[in-house]
Amino acid sequence: MLELPNAQEGDSHAARSMQLFAQAVGHVLLDGLIAALGTAVGGLIALPTLASYSLHMEVAEVLMKIGHSLSGCAQRAQHVSGVIASL
């Protein structure tokens, strides 16, 4: 029979089974808790950073497209005013 550190001769089979279960499952639950905490901390730190980087990239892209559009409009307006002035 399996000897457990806290098992005594008078303990029943059910008590020893519960103790073994608690020792085995307790470590698994502790591992799961550590993994969950690590995931939560990583999510709280990394995701906002990634989101802000993505947002910065999208804002920069939109501003660049607006700049190209304004530049194109200015060139067309300058071309049209040059054509009108030559008439």
N, CA, C and O of each residue as an XYZ file, in Angstrom:
348
protein
N       0.843     -1.175      0.000
C       0.000      0.000      0.000
C       0.892      1.243      0.000
O       2.014      1.201      0.505
N       0.404      2.332     -0.557
C       1.144      3.581     -0.696
C       1.238      4.306      0.643
O       0.221      4.543      1.296
N       2.430      4.651      1.045
C       2.624      5.378      2.299
C       2.645      6.881      2.017
O       3.412      7.354      1.178
N       1.824      7.597      2.700
C       1.773      9.047      2.567
C       2.386      9.678      3.804
O       2.335      9.090      4.884
N       2.971     10.880      3.665
C       3.642     11.490      4.805
C       2.745     11.726      6.011
O       3.190     11.561      7.146
N       1.501     12.106      5.793
C       0.616     12.443      6.905
C      -0.359     11.317      7.249
O      -1.215     11.477      8.119
N      -0.230     10.192      6.573
C      -1.170      9.105      6.832
C      -0.783      8.385      8.120
O       0.393      8.120      8.368
N      -1.780      8.075      8.926
C      -1.554      7.333     10.165
C      -2.235      5.976     10.024
O      -3.084      5.781      9.154
N      -1.855      5.048     10.886
C      -2.386      3.690     10.810
C      -3.904      3.661     10.964
O      -4.560      2.817     10.354
N      -4.471      4.547     11.754
C      -5.900      4.515     12.033
C      -6.747      5.193     10.966
O      -7.974      5.113     11.013
N      -6.125      5.851     10.018
C      -6.897      6.532      8.969
C      -7.648      5.534      8.107
O      -7.164      4.434      7.839
N      -8.794      5.918      7.693
C      -9.571      5.041      6.822
C      -9.066      5.156      5.383
O      -8.299      6.057      5.041
N      -9.504      4.248      4.582
C      -9.124      4.249      3.169
C      -9.608      5.526      2.483
O      -8.897      6.091      1.652
N     -10.802      5.979      2.822
C     -11.362      7.193      2.219
C     -10.530      8.419      2.582
O     -10.300      9.290      1.743
N     -10.080      8.482      3.837
C      -9.278      9.627      4.263
C      -7.940      9.645      3.530
O      -7.467     10.709      3.130
N      -7.324      8.469      3.352
C      -6.059      8.393      2.622
C      -6.256      8.726      1.152
O      -5.410      9.368      0.529
N      -7.383      8.284      0.606
C      -7.687      8.599     -0.795
C      -7.880     10.101     -0.973
O      -7.398     10.682     -1.945
N      -8.578     10.720     -0.041
C      -8.781     12.172     -0.116
C      -7.454     12.916      0.015
O      -7.230     13.917     -0.666
N      -6.587     12.431      0.878
C      -5.291     13.071      1.073
C      -4.455     12.952     -0.205
O      -3.821     13.920     -0.624
N      -4.453     11.783     -0.814
C      -3.722     11.585     -2.067
C      -4.298     12.468     -3.162
O      -3.563     13.094     -3.926
N      -5.631     12.509     -3.228
C      -6.302     13.348     -4.220
C      -5.933     14.815     -4.003
O      -5.634     15.520     -4.967
N      -5.949     15.280     -2.768
C      -5.628     16.674     -2.467
C      -4.182     17.001     -2.831
O      -3.898     18.089     -3.331
N      -3.274     16.067     -2.583
C      -1.879     16.310     -2.928
C      -1.684     16.351     -4.439
O      -0.976     17.218     -4.950
N      -2.303     15.425     -5.151
C      -2.139     15.363     -6.604
C      -2.833     16.525     -7.289
O      -2.236     17.198     -8.130
N      -4.072     16.765     -6.943
C      -4.849     17.808     -7.593
C      -4.413     19.199     -7.128
O      -4.497     20.166     -7.884
N      -3.952     19.291     -5.888
C      -3.494     20.585     -5.384
C      -2.351     21.152     -6.201
O      -2.318     22.353     -6.470
N      -1.419     20.311     -6.599
C      -0.301     20.784     -7.418
C      -0.769     21.190     -8.813
O      -0.281     22.169     -9.377
N      -1.703     20.446     -9.358
C      -2.236     20.790    -10.678
C      -2.990     22.115    -10.605
O      -2.840     22.966    -11.482
N      -3.796     22.290     -9.566
C      -4.522     23.551     -9.402
C      -3.566     24.720     -9.169
O      -3.793     25.817     -9.679
N      -2.509     24.494     -8.408
C      -1.517     25.539     -8.180
C      -0.818     25.907     -9.482
O      -0.596     27.087     -9.754
N      -0.470     24.908    -10.288
C       0.129     25.179    -11.597
C      -0.830     25.983    -12.478
O      -0.422     26.927    -13.156
N      -2.096     25.602    -12.459
C      -3.101     26.329    -13.241
C      -3.266     27.758    -12.765
O      -3.428     28.669    -13.576
N      -3.226     27.963    -11.452
C      -3.343     29.309    -10.902
C      -2.154     30.172    -11.308
O      -2.321     31.339    -11.662
N      -0.960     29.602    -11.258
C       0.238     30.347    -11.673
C       0.157     30.693    -13.151
O       0.489     31.811    -13.545
N      -0.285     29.739    -13.981
C      -0.423     30.002    -15.414
C      -1.477     31.078    -15.677
O      -1.276     31.940    -16.532
N      -2.587     31.039    -14.960
C      -3.644     32.038    -15.139
C      -3.158     33.426    -14.728
O      -3.442     34.411    -15.410
N      -2.432     33.507    -13.625
C      -1.893     34.801    -13.192
C      -0.882     35.337    -14.201
O      -0.874     36.529    -14.506
N      -0.031     34.451    -14.717
C       0.929     34.870    -15.732
C       0.245     35.370    -16.990
O       0.668     36.362    -17.584
N      -0.814     34.681    -17.395
C      -1.573     35.099    -18.572
C      -2.258     36.436    -18.327
O      -2.269     37.298    -19.206
N      -2.826     36.615    -17.149
C      -3.497     37.878    -16.837
C      -2.515     39.038    -16.802
O      -2.800     40.109    -17.339
N      -1.368     38.838    -16.180
C      -0.364     39.905    -16.118
C       0.145     40.219    -17.522
O       0.288     41.385    -17.888
N       0.415     39.189    -18.298
C       0.852     39.404    -19.674
C      -0.192     40.135    -20.488
O       0.141     41.013    -21.285
N      -1.446     39.784    -20.295
C      -2.522     40.464    -21.007
C      -2.667     41.911    -20.597
O      -2.931     42.776    -21.433
N      -2.498     42.177    -19.322
C      -2.630     43.552    -18.847
C      -1.459     44.431    -19.284
O      -1.616     45.641    -19.449
N      -0.293     43.828    -19.469
C       0.881     44.603    -19.848
C       1.071     44.625    -21.364
O       1.268     45.690    -21.950
N       1.014     43.460    -21.997
C       1.369     43.368    -23.414
C       0.259     43.835    -24.338
O       0.535     44.537    -25.311
N      -0.975     43.473    -24.069
C      -2.040     43.802    -25.005
C      -2.268     45.307    -25.171
O      -2.415     45.763    -26.305
N      -2.303     46.092    -24.102
C      -2.458     47.530    -24.326
C      -1.289     48.123    -25.122
O      -1.482     49.041    -25.919
N      -0.092     47.603    -24.905
C       1.063     48.083    -25.651
C       0.904     47.752    -27.127
O       1.145     48.595    -27.991
N       0.498     46.518    -27.409
C       0.298     46.131    -28.800
C      -0.847     46.915    -29.429
O      -0.770     47.320    -30.588
N      -1.897     47.124    -28.666
C      -3.038     47.877    -29.187
C      -2.644     49.315    -29.470
O      -3.038     49.872    -30.495
N      -1.878     49.922    -28.584
C      -1.482     51.303    -28.821
C      -0.546     51.388    -30.010
O      -0.618     52.349    -30.777
N       0.344     50.398    -30.188
C       1.236     50.389    -31.348
C       0.425     50.258    -32.629
O       0.682     50.961    -33.606
N      -0.556     49.356    -32.625
C      -1.417     49.177    -33.794
C      -2.205     50.451    -34.073
O      -2.352     50.859    -35.225
N      -2.710     51.074    -33.018
C      -3.461     52.312    -33.192
C      -2.567     53.409    -33.742
O      -2.987     54.169    -34.614
N      -1.335     53.503    -33.244
C      -0.401     54.506    -33.764
C      -0.139     54.269    -35.245
O      -0.075     55.216    -36.029
N       0.011     53.009    -35.624
C       0.264     52.689    -37.030
C      -0.938     53.065    -37.896
O      -0.768     53.611    -38.986
N      -2.143     52.779    -37.423
C      -3.339     53.116    -38.190
C      -3.510     54.626    -38.304
O      -3.855     55.130    -39.373
N      -3.274     55.349    -37.218
C      -3.384     56.814    -37.262
C      -2.344     57.389    -38.209
O      -2.648     58.293    -38.988
N      -1.117     56.875    -38.151
C      -0.071     57.353    -39.056
C      -0.439     57.083    -40.509
O      -0.201     57.919    -41.381
N      -1.017     55.923    -40.766
C      -1.433     55.588    -42.131
C      -2.542     56.509    -42.616
O      -2.511     56.967    -43.758
N      -3.513     56.782    -41.768
C      -4.613     57.682    -42.137
C      -4.080     59.090    -42.396
O      -4.467     59.729    -43.374
N      -3.192     59.576    -41.522
C      -2.627     60.913    -41.714
C      -1.808     60.988    -43.002
O      -1.826     62.004    -43.696
N      -1.098     59.918    -43.313
C      -0.323     59.900    -44.546
C      -1.251     59.938    -45.761
O      -0.966     60.640    -46.731
N      -2.347     59.198    -45.721
C      -3.306     59.215    -46.834
C      -3.966     60.578    -46.968
O      -4.184     61.056    -48.081
N      -4.285     61.206    -45.844
C      -4.867     62.559    -45.895
C      -3.858     63.528    -46.505
O      -4.226     64.379    -47.315
N      -2.599     63.401    -46.124
C      -1.554     64.261    -46.690
C      -1.417     64.075    -48.191
O      -1.278     65.055    -48.924
N      -1.454     62.834    -48.659
C      -1.384     62.583    -50.101
C      -2.590     63.178    -50.816
O      -2.451     63.753    -51.895
N      -3.771     63.044    -50.219
C      -4.982     63.592    -50.832
C      -4.909     65.111    -50.916
O      -5.224     65.696    -51.952
N      -4.492     65.747    -49.825
C      -4.380     67.214    -49.834
C      -3.329     67.680    -50.824
O      -3.510     68.695    -51.498
N      -2.238     66.947    -50.914
C      -1.188     67.294    -51.861
C      -1.697     67.172    -53.295
O      -1.415     68.029    -54.133
N      -2.437     66.118    -53.572
C      -3.008     65.940    -54.915
C      -4.002     67.039    -55.246
O      -4.016     67.546    -56.368
N      -4.838     67.414    -54.275
C      -5.805     68.501    -54.497
C      -5.080     69.818    -54.751
O      -5.485     70.596    -55.615
N      -4.014     70.068    -54.003
C      -3.261     71.308    -54.185
C      -2.592     71.341    -55.557
O      -2.566     72.388    -56.205
N      -2.057     70.222    -56.002
C      -1.430     70.183    -57.327
C      -2.454     70.414    -58.426
O      -2.183     71.138    -59.384
N      -3.644     69.795    -58.295
C      -4.692     70.006    -59.295
C      -5.171     71.447    -59.291
O      -5.402     72.035    -60.347
N      -5.319     72.018    -58.093
C      -5.761     73.419    -58.010
C      -4.711     74.343    -58.630
O      -5.054     75.307    -59.315
N      -3.441     74.047    -58.388
C      -2.372     74.855    -58.969
C      -2.363     74.699    -60.488
O      -2.160     75.680    -61.204
N      -2.579     73.493    -60.987
C      -2.626     73.253    -62.426
C      -3.803     73.979    -63.057
O      -3.662     74.606    -64.107
N      -4.974     73.894    -62.414
C      -6.174     74.569    -62.931
C      -5.971     76.084    -62.919
O      -6.358     76.758    -63.873
N      -5.377     76.630    -61.866
C      -5.171     78.080    -61.823
C      -4.155     78.497    -62.871
O      -4.265     79.592    -63.423
N      -3.172     77.661    -63.161
C      -2.207     77.954    -64.216
C      -2.851     77.956    -65.588
O      -2.521     78.788    -66.433
N      -3.785     77.010    -65.816
C      -4.502     76.951    -67.092
C      -5.397     78.166    -67.244
O      -5.473     78.757    -68.321
N      -6.076     78.542    -66.166
C      -6.975     79.702    -66.211
C      -6.175     80.981    -66.456
O      -6.608     81.853    -67.209
N      -5.005     81.092    -65.815
C      -4.190     82.291    -65.965
C      -3.654     82.415    -67.392
O      -3.461     83.531    -67.876
N      -3.410     81.302    -68.069
C      -2.885     81.354    -69.415
C      -3.939     81.725    -70.428
O      -3.605     82.075    -71.559
N      -5.204     81.659    -70.057
C      -6.286     82.030    -70.986
C      -6.352     83.491    -71.081
O      -7.190     84.025    -71.807
